Amino acid sequence: MAGLLRNSRSPVAALRRLEALRLEFGPDSGAAKSQLLRSLARGRLGSRQTLLRLHEQLCFMRAYPDDRAVLERVTAMLLAFARRSDLRAHSAAFADSGIAGTRICYRFYWPTARRLASLWPRQLDIDWDALQDQRPLSAALALLVTPLEAAWLRGRNPDLKTAIAKMNGEKIGAAAFLVRRIEAMPGEDFTHEAFADALDTPMVITPGPDTPSRTLSWHAQSPVVFTHAPLRRNRPDLRIEIERPPRAVRAASHLEGAHLIKLALTALVTRSRDIDGIAYGNPRDVCIAEDSQGLQWAFIGLVPERRQLLRASHGFVTLKNGVPIGYGQMDTLFGCADVSFNSFDTFRGAETAWIFSRLLAATKAVLGARAFTLDGYQVGHHNEEAIASGAWWFYYKLGFRPREAATRNLANAELARMKIKPLHRSSAATLRKLAADTMVLETQGVNAPRWEKLADLGSMAAGVIAAIGGNRDTGLLESSREAIHQLGLRNLKQAGGNPADARRAWDAWAPMVALLPLSRWSAGERRALADVILAKGVASEREYLARFDAHPKLENSIRALARI
């Protein structure tokens, strides 16, 4: 250890030595890292690349601190990072890096733009340099303002940036002004989303004291567990780990849930990413699974109006000592979760396989999943990042297997080549063939469904709606009334909760109810189905999953209909 500290007078040399100690944890590691951090806090780094390396090393060490001294020093350096003179010298080059004090440019989708406009209205601007043609936005804006202003926009065609500043009074950013005008349109949020996403307006978040950054992103309420021993780098047995529950599962308060959604949003915005399970996150439906060694997951349910009909979607953010180190989504039904799992680049190569294994255990504890699927995109289908990382073999070695025989044969052929020639690696072309198939991990007798076949229920529902009444609107209304009658309700006032959410869930499920063999169900089973449907509109979709799983006939009936 002492040898690593020699010749570390220059900041660049100190950084190289700190990086060499990245995965070293033991009795002397904390003191050695603290000494190097002191040197780096005072020193100036000359290039953009070395400064970025320091930033990523600090973020990693905030998630994996050796001791309190390291934690305090790393935290202080991150809090001061935006004020570094060497960062200011390269600030333009760090646009879109997510580093504190720098700009973030992106074409944000509607739900994310709306949240950003609510949280940081002054900093959310239009990226005028990226707006190549102002005419579509100018024409749309004329629909969002008063008739007099619209006549001015159409008749005089003023410079759009100047026009928005005049109408806005420069109280908020131009993009926040646009979002608020769209929110004020007649119609529901789906209408607003279609309007906004069709415009595809480039936006920019200008830096402010608390604007999104990876630098200052952590959950202050999370416990911190110091790392004194080498990280878990061996390969876990998923089937054993799934059966080992997390240490605790608790529902977050509304306030903490909102903070965790903001934290997850920040983690994605600063990396130019988006996912429905976080974009449509519901602060009333956030559940925290706490595991050992400072590992946590915040499972985030969707707001009722954005939920799927059958599957329950939950976004999640992976926290290590409060630091977001990854994210994803679980789409759950039939005791099976379709998994989207991502680790942020900064934290890869540490203990990813173990974190994934504990995620599955947490998913079982929170959502009741006992089998898991990975769709093709997750392992490389139309996803070159996954191809480059060899994601398919990562999951295969953990126990996931392709569903189709042809894919299994291809995998076996590759394994045979590796046995003969240990240095053999699958080509990108081979990985793309492997990734075209779904991978599954089945436990405790749960059969992983073929999710794509659920879409066929839509064709059946279209026939049901068309066969009822004189037109489509009549058919939808009659199917909802018939479902109420079939399931033994007098009206939806019996449901409790938010009447609008109950009505939305009921109307969406009504064609599904018409497809089920209710004549063979008892009155109690039909009433239990009503409870399942109404649970789609309650605060937490975990209640829906629990009621669905407890229904004696519902799963088998839907599987039979969709032939899955």
Secondary structure, DSSP 8 states (H G I E B T S, - for coil): -HHHHTT--SHHHHHHHHHHTTT--STTHHHHHHHHHHHHHH----SHHHHHHHHHHHHHHHHS-SSHHHHHHHHHHHHTGGG-HHHHHTGGGGTTS--TTS-EEE---HHHHHHHHHH-TTTEEE-GGG----HHHHHHHTTTS-HHHHHHHHHH---HHHHHHHHHTTSS-HHHHHHHHHHTSSS-HHHHHHHHHHH---EEE---TTS--STT---TTS------S----S---HHHHHTS--SEEEE--HHHHHHHHHHHHHHHHTTT---HHHHTEEEEEEEEEE-STTEEEEEEEE-GGG--SSSEEEEEEEEETTEEEEEEEEEEETTEEEEEEEE-GGGTTSSHHHHHHHHHHHHHHHH---EEEE-HHHHTTT-HHHHHHTHHHHHHHHT-EESSHHHHHHHHHHHHHHHHSTT----HHHHHHHHTS-EEEE-TT-----GGGGGHHHHHHHHHHHHSSSSHHHHHHHHHHHHHHHTT-S-GGGG-S-HHHHHHHHHHHHHHHHHS-GGGS-HHHHHHHHHHHHHTTSS-HHHHHHHHHH-SSHHHHHHHHHT-
